[in-house]
Each structure stands twice: as structure tokens, then as C-alpha cells.
Amino acid sequence: MIPRLLPAVAALALAGFAALGVAPAEAPAVAQATSADGIGFEAYLERLKARAQAEGVRPATIERMTVGLTPNQRVIALDQNQPGSGTARGYPPMSGYIAAHVDAARIGGGRAVYAQHRDLLARLEAQYGVPGSILVAIFGHETSYGRVKGDFDLARSLATLAWEGRRRELFADEFVALMKVADKGYDRSQLVGSYAGAFGNPQFLPSVYLRLATDGDGDGRADIFTNRADTFASIANYFRDAGWRPGQPWGVRAFVPSGFDVTAYRTRLVSPVCPRVHERLSRWMTVGEWRAAGVTPQRALADDVMASFFQPDGPGTPAWLLTGNYRAILEYNCSSYYALSVGLLADEIVN
């Protein structure tokens, strides 16, 4: 994983993307007025406002984005009760997740979007090297093709999470970044999204928006809320930044010989981020080396391509050879369930 993307991926993964469920409505303000370390919300908010102003945000923007701001207990509860926060080592079956997330409705919706924007997607693929099917699949997973984007007041959510203190540095940075986004002329009513701060069609965090959001139609504005050209260009820019290799698939299904011992190919590396995700993948070998071991791709894949073996549900179940582009998808959301379903959806969209 690219270290500079870690804050975005961490928050997005914990946000419960729209693909994993609709964000609940806003909850009333919390009854308590102090964080775990005893700092009052109003006092802490003044610190955030001062920092935003020191970093160049106009006072009028800060005022309109924070007037009447109160902490949101629902946001804190959601953040503290994320799946995977425990220590259990088991993994739910991949097959059930794929069935639910690469279903007929999402495939059909993706094909319709792809057909509608075929020329645009081809232009972006030529410019960024990322297949249009991947861009559409991300759009489908994140917001059900723009239908489910979250309704939390981002200023309130990010201020709440920064104040609460469990991951203060991350969310304080995102709050200030949100003020900078607002300073570009966006209304507070438009800056809504997931409880952990992701927004727009691609569900970018504010810091990601500032760094990677892209004007896809030349109108001088990177509108990821309603403009699909900007949405797709921004996702493509994200993947190019994450190291997408043009001309390579994300992965392909593989034939596995009877009695294949996957434990002999376990990786000895420990990833500094998302270790539970990366520990499930084998070590990286060339496709030629996998062929020699008896694992053969079901579609064309050059022998010199580096690949990792992945058979998430165990012997006798579907297996894949994953390329470096799979890791680029993991940059978007460090979950093998998410990354595999995005790749499979993208394949279905163009098949």
C-alpha cells in the first residue's frame, strides 16, 4: 500500500461504504459535552477553526461551515462499532459476499452506465491507463451508481470524530481539508456523505478530494457530486496515483491441480498496513513460475507478470492469480472482499 494513501483508506474502510449499507440518518446531539480526555466540544472546535484559518481558509467559510455545530453521538457509536475491530481470526466466506455485491442489479446498472458513457470512458482509459469498467465498478460499489451517497453533515461528523479523540489526528486533518473544499465554493448542504467523512460519487475523503479530484470535462471545476465526467476522471486519477499498470488485468481465474498445497507458497512478509488482508495472499511469483507449480490462468496472462495466488474459501473453490492492479484496488479500500468484488463486477460489466 502507498503510505500517503493510508489516511484515506483507513477512514474509508471504517466508514462502511455505501456499497456495504446505507448511512443512517443524523442523530440528535450528544448529551455529554466533553471528550474522553476532558476537552469540551466547543473549546476543541475553536482549535480546529483556528487551525483552518491559519492554513488559509477564509473566516466566512469557517463560520458558515461551523455555525450551530454540535457533536453527534450516532457518529461516535458507528465509529466505535466497526466490523473487524475484534481479534477473531476467522474470515466469512467470500462466495456469499460476491453473490450479494456482484448481483444482477449491480451488473445491469453497470452495463447501462458503461454504455451511456462509452466514449468518455475510452478517452479516460487512454489518458490514465485505467479501464472504464473499473471506474464504473467503483462507482457502483461506492454509491450504487450515485443513488446512495450518505446524508451526514460532514463538518459535524468530522468535528465529532476529531473531538472524540480515538483517531484525533486523522479526523482533525480531514476536518481542515473539508474547510478547504468548502472554500472552493461548495455549500454546507452539499457537503454531506458517510459518517466518517467520505463524500460524492466516488466517496473521497476531503484530503483525497484536494489531492486527486479532477476536472473531467474542462469546465474548470472538479464536481464529484453530480458530474460523471469529473467522477470518472477523479477515480482514474486515484488509480493512476495508486500505481495501476496499464494493459494488465486486475487478476484472472486459475485452474488449481488436485492436492495443491497453498501453504508452501505463503508469504513471509508482514504488511505494515492492513496485515490481515495481505496475509491471505500468497507470495508473489511470475505467472510462468505459477504454471510450473501447476496453477494456470484461465485467460491470457503473460508469463513474466508478477502474480499472487488467492483461494479465499479454501480447496475446491474458485481461485485467482492476482496482479499488482489488485493491490491498486486495495488502495481504494483495503478489503479483499471489496477488491475482489470490484474486479469481478468490472469483468461482468464488459462481458
Secondary structure in CASP SS format (residue, H / E / C, confidence):
PFRMAT SS
TARGET T0000
AUTHOR 0000-0000-0000
METHOD secondary structure of the structure
MODEL  1
M C 1.00
I C 1.00
P H 1.00
R H 1.00
L H 1.00
L H 1.00
P H 1.00
A H 1.00
V H 1.00
A H 1.00
A H 1.00
L H 1.00
A H 1.00
L H 1.00
A H 1.00
G C 1.00
F C 1.00
A H 1.00
A H 1.00
L H 1.00
G C 1.00
V C 1.00
A C 1.00
P C 1.00
A C 1.00
E C 1.00
A C 1.00
P C 1.00
A E 1.00
V C 1.00
A C 1.00
Q C 1.00
A C 1.00
T E 1.00
S C 1.00
A C 1.00
D C 1.00
G C 1.00
I C 1.00
G E 1.00
F H 1.00
E H 1.00
A H 1.00
Y H 1.00
L H 1.00
E H 1.00
R H 1.00
L H 1.00
K H 1.00
A H 1.00
R H 1.00
A H 1.00
Q H 1.00
A H 1.00
E C 1.00
G C 1.00
V C 1.00
R C 1.00
P H 1.00
A H 1.00
T H 1.00
I H 1.00
E H 1.00
R H 1.00
M H 1.00
T H 1.00
V C 1.00
G C 1.00
L C 1.00
T C 1.00
P C 1.00
N E 1.00
Q H 1.00
R H 1.00
V H 1.00
I H 1.00
A H 1.00
L H 1.00
D H 1.00
Q H 1.00
N C 1.00
Q C 1.00
P C 1.00
G C 1.00
S C 1.00
G C 1.00
T C 1.00
A C 1.00
R C 1.00
G C 1.00
Y C 1.00
P C 1.00
P C 1.00
M H 1.00
S H 1.00
G H 1.00
Y H 1.00
I H 1.00
A H 1.00
A H 1.00
H H 1.00
V C 1.00
D C 1.00
A H 1.00
A H 1.00
R H 1.00
I H 1.00
G H 1.00
G H 1.00
G H 1.00
R H 1.00
A H 1.00
V H 1.00
Y H 1.00
A H 1.00
Q H 1.00
H C 1.00
R H 1.00
D H 1.00
L H 1.00
L H 1.00
A H 1.00
R H 1.00
L H 1.00
E H 1.00
A H 1.00
Q H 1.00
Y H 1.00
G C 1.00
V C 1.00
P C 1.00
G H 1.00
S H 1.00
I H 1.00
L H 1.00
V H 1.00
A H 1.00
I H 1.00
F H 1.00
G H 1.00
H H 1.00
E H 1.00
T H 1.00
S C 1.00
Y C 1.00
G C 1.00
R C 1.00
V C 1.00
K C 1.00
G C 1.00
D C 1.00
F E 1.00
D E 1.00
L H 1.00
A H 1.00
R H 1.00
S H 1.00
L H 1.00
A H 1.00
T H 1.00
L H 1.00
A H 1.00
W H 1.00
E H 1.00
G C 1.00
R C 1.00
R C 1.00
R H 1.00
E H 1.00
L H 1.00
F H 1.00
A H 1.00
D H 1.00
E H 1.00
F H 1.00
V H 1.00
A H 1.00
L H 1.00
M H 1.00
K H 1.00
V H 1.00
A H 1.00
D C 1.00
K C 1.00
G C 1.00
Y C 1.00
D C 1.00
R C 1.00
S C 1.00
Q C 1.00
L C 1.00
V E 1.00
G E 1.00
S C 1.00
Y C 1.00
A C 1.00
G C 1.00
A C 1.00
F E 1.00
G C 1.00
N C 1.00
P C 1.00
Q C 1.00
F E 1.00
L C 1.00
P H 1.00
S H 1.00
V H 1.00
Y H 1.00
L H 1.00
R H 1.00
L H 1.00
A C 1.00
T C 1.00
D C 1.00
G C 1.00
D C 1.00
G C 1.00
D C 1.00
G C 1.00
R C 1.00
A C 1.00
D C 1.00
I C 1.00
F C 1.00
T C 1.00
N C 1.00
R H 1.00
A H 1.00
D H 1.00
T H 1.00
F H 1.00
A H 1.00
S H 1.00
I H 1.00
A H 1.00
N H 1.00
Y H 1.00
F H 1.00
R H 1.00
D H 1.00
A C 1.00
G C 1.00
W C 1.00
R C 1.00
P C 1.00
G C 1.00
Q C 1.00
P C 1.00
W C 1.00
G E 1.00
V E 1.00
R E 1.00
A E 1.00
F E 1.00
V C 1.00
P C 1.00
S C 1.00
G C 1.00
F C 1.00
D C 1.00
V H 1.00
T H 1.00
A H 1.00
Y H 1.00
R E 1.00
T C 1.00
R C 1.00
L C 1.00
V C 1.00
S C 1.00
P C 1.00
V C 1.00
C C 1.00
P H 1.00
R H 1.00
V H 1.00
H H 1.00
E C 1.00
R C 1.00
L C 1.00
S E 1.00
R C 1.00
W E 1.00
M E 1.00
T E 1.00
V H 1.00
G H 1.00
E H 1.00
W H 1.00
R H 1.00
A H 1.00
A C 1.00
G C 1.00
V C 1.00
T E 1.00
P E 1.00
Q C 1.00
R C 1.00
A C 1.00
L C 1.00
A C 1.00
D C 1.00
D C 1.00
V C 1.00
M E 1.00
A E 1.00
S E 1.00
F E 1.00
F E 1.00
Q C 1.00
P C 1.00
D C 1.00
G C 1.00
P C 1.00
G C 1.00
T C 1.00
P C 1.00
A C 1.00
W E 1.00
L E 1.00
L E 1.00
T C 1.00
G H 1.00
N H 1.00
Y H 1.00
R H 1.00
A H 1.00
I H 1.00
L H 1.00
E H 1.00
Y H 1.00
N C 1.00
C C 1.00
S C 1.00
S H 1.00
Y H 1.00
Y H 1.00
A H 1.00
L H 1.00
S H 1.00
V H 1.00
G H 1.00
L H 1.00
L H 1.00
A H 1.00
D H 1.00
E H 1.00
I H 1.00
V H 1.00
N C 1.00
END
